[in-house]
Amino acid sequence: MKLLSVDNFSEELARLLQRNDGNVHLSIKRATNPPKRLLRHKKYAEYEIGHPSDAKRIEAYCLVRASVGKDRISVQIHQNDVFSFQKKITTVIHDYMTRNMAK
């Protein structure tokens, strides 16, 4: 699975849609880095999720995955990139739909 930037993800998603007649599986998952399961260890004891304090803060992000058969791509969307990502994905899907509705 390739981890791409927001721009590259939208371009690659458009290619996947064209090659596979629109049969693309998208999944979205909320994630943190390091994962929550590791926060129990002493190594990450100073980290805290979502609460402003003197402790180090972990920012959550969304992991968006697209797959068709063996082709898989993914992107990490941080909080400040959500609106630009939404606009790009909407444009890609709208372009695909308008091209195929004309047929």
C-alpha positions in Angstrom: 0.0 0.0 0.0 1.4 3.3 -1.1 1.1 6.3 1.3 0.6 9.4 -0.9 0.2 13.1 -0.5 -3.2 14.7 -0.9 -2.6 15.9 -4.5 -1.1 12.5 -5.6 -3.9 10.6 -3.9 -6.6 12.5 -5.9 -4.7 12.0 -9.2 -4.2 8.3 -8.5 -7.9 7.9 -7.5 -9.0 9.4 -10.8 -6.8 6.8 -12.6 -8.2 3.9 -10.6 -11.8 5.1 -11.4 -11.0 5.3 -15.1 -9.4 1.9 -15.3 -12.0 0.0 -13.2 -15.3 1.5 -14.3 -15.8 3.2 -10.9 -15.6 0.1 -8.8 -13.3 1.5 -6.1 -13.5 0.7 -2.4 -12.9 3.7 -0.1 -12.4 3.4 3.7 -11.8 6.0 6.3 -10.2 5.4 9.7 -9.4 7.7 12.6 -5.8 7.1 13.8 -3.1 8.6 16.1 0.6 8.4 15.9 1.8 6.6 18.0 -1.3 4.2 18.1 -3.4 4.3 21.2 -2.4 0.7 22.1 1.2 1.9 22.5 0.3 4.7 24.9 0.2 2.3 27.8 3.9 1.8 27.6 6.3 3.9 29.7 8.0 5.2 26.6 4.9 7.2 25.7 3.8 8.1 29.2 4.3 11.8 28.7 1.9 11.8 25.7 -1.7 12.8 26.0 -4.5 12.7 23.4 -6.6 15.7 22.8 -6.1 17.5 26.1 -4.0 20.7 26.2 -1.6 20.4 29.0 2.2 20.4 29.8 2.3 16.8 28.4 3.2 16.2 24.8 0.1 16.2 22.6 -0.8 13.6 20.0 -2.8 14.8 17.0 -5.3 12.5 15.5 -5.6 12.2 11.7 -7.8 10.3 9.2 -6.3 7.5 7.2 -8.1 7.2 3.8 -7.6 4.1 1.8 -8.7 3.3 -1.8 -8.4 -0.2 -3.2 -9.2 -2.1 -6.4 -8.1 -5.7 -6.4 -4.4 -5.6 -5.6 -4.0 -1.9 -6.3 -4.1 0.0 -3.0 -3.4 3.6 -2.1 -3.7 5.6 1.1 -3.3 9.1 2.4 -3.1 10.7 5.9 -5.4 13.7 6.3 -4.6 16.0 9.1 -7.0 18.5 10.6 -5.9 21.5 8.5 -6.0 19.5 5.2 -9.6 18.3 5.5 -11.3 21.0 3.4 -8.8 20.9 0.6 -9.0 17.1 0.5 -12.8 17.2 0.4 -12.7 19.6 -2.5 -10.3 17.5 -4.5 -12.1 14.2 -4.0 -15.4 15.9 -4.8 -14.0 17.2 -8.0 -12.6 13.8 -9.0 -15.9 12.0 -8.3 -17.9 14.7 -10.1 -15.7 14.6 -13.1 -16.0 10.8 -13.3 -19.8 10.9 -12.9 -20.3 13.6 -15.6 -18.1 11.7 -18.1 -20.0 8.5 -17.6 -23.5 10.0 -17.5 -22.9 11.4 -21.0 -22.3 7.8 -22.4 
